[in-house]
Amino acid sequence: MRFSLIGIVLLVFSCNKKEIFNVQIVGHAGNGLNIQSSVYHANTLESIDLALGLNGVSGVEIDVQLSADNQLWLYHDSKLEVETSTNGCVSEMNGEELRKVKYATVHKEKLVRLAELPFEKYAGKTFYLDVRHYNSCSKVTINQSDFINALNEDLGAINTVDFILITNNTSWLEGFKQQGWKTILNVYEYSELNGIDWNSHSFDGIIIRNSKISKSEVEYIKSKNKEVILFDIRAPKPIRQALKKYPDVVMVDDIKAALIEKK
């Protein structure tokens, strides 16, 4: 009877044992994009501070655009009027003008220049820089050399944090890689990867929406020695679904929910 009771206890314990997810939690656009529970606007210093202040968060993704005077600024949308009280595009304004831009929110947060983030405060964290390569006002592609020069000038001497570049422009991958930057290819859905050269050294991983990829497809990409990042994850249920696909990173908008689900 004693041994049978022990067996029952062990069986119950094993059934109730929680799954362990060896997946990094990263904040999308700081502390979340387009989600009501976010205290501060996406891509602001306040949002980044809040996200990286949470225990268990490995890093943040931020959207980076090149200004007319070759400075890198954090902003998500194509045009400023979408989220601020200013009209135009980041790529057609200079730094002096952009310093005056504020979000149309309760807190009236300011636009942030990438070089002015307090990286020494975030030692050990990873910053995923979503590179915006297109000028939506003039409808032309940004000069990649100008972007690379700005990156090297702003971040080249920083060694307290890691930087990873994200782009959906495949022609920019090699240029970034030649400069020694770690690169992630952004694709909308898995079918875009048909025919891709998995032996290519121009990119280190794939970022894709959680709803556009299956667990087996995640496994396949990882078998090619490429990292997998899932994003567009805003609620507990899709967070659980994403974790169970075992990517390397989940880029979430509800960070607290993701930390709870991971535990």
Buried (B, 14 or more C-beta within 10 A) or exposed (E): EEEEEEEEEEEEEEEEEEEEBEBBBBBBBBBBBEBEEBEBBBBBBBBBBBBBEBEEBBBBBBBBBBBBEBBBBBBBBBBBEEBBEBEBBBBBBEBEBBBEBBBEEEEEBBBBBBBBBEBEEBEEBBBBBBBBBBBBBEEEEBEBEEBBBBBEEBBEEBEEBBBBBBBBBBEBBBBBBEBEBBBBBBBEEBEBBEEBEEEBEBBBBBBBBBEBBEEEBBEBBBEEEBBBBBBBBBEEEBBBBBBBBBBBBBBBBBBBBBBEBBE
